[in-house]
Amino acid sequence: MRNFIFLFLSVLFLAGCGSGNKPISGTVTYTDDGTPVSAGTVVFDDGKSLARGTIQPDGKYVMGFDKATNGVPPGEYTVAIAAAFELLPNPDNLYPPPSVQLIDPKYADKNTSGMTFTVDGKQRVFDIQVDRAKPADREIQVERGSQYRMSR
């Protein structure tokens, strides 16, 4: 009987030890035409920890803390998008390679992005629309601080 009670309590304990994380995914697109943002990292910040999801070439992302897809605990989050750069051809093998900013830099900071989400388990898809980088923000950075204007 003692073994049965121990086993029963162990099962109850393990059943209550789930992470509580909610699977979160979405697509990041441009506001002007709905095309996908092809690079970057979506960051959810609740003031205590960060969850992140890598933006794939089709604009999709999946959130996680220590693993790429292990979800996000319920709560209120401010949202930022980091490292949204396009790598450019690098025939001279410069380091770091030349790149241009894809989205308005305001989205890189949770305090200026204007984005907040509530994760409650009911909504699991959080699509994000962002503005493109302005021409002045699309400077190409190359080795030794040289800068060139991207003409697009």
Secondary structure, DSSP 8 states (H G I E B T S, - for coil): -HHHHHHHHHHHHHHTT----B--EEEEEETTT--B--S-EEEEE-SS-EEEEE--TTSEEE-BSSSTTS-B-SEEEEEEEE--EEE---TT--SS--EEE-B-GGGGSTTTS-EEEEE-SS--B--EEE-B--GGG-EEE-GGG-EEE---
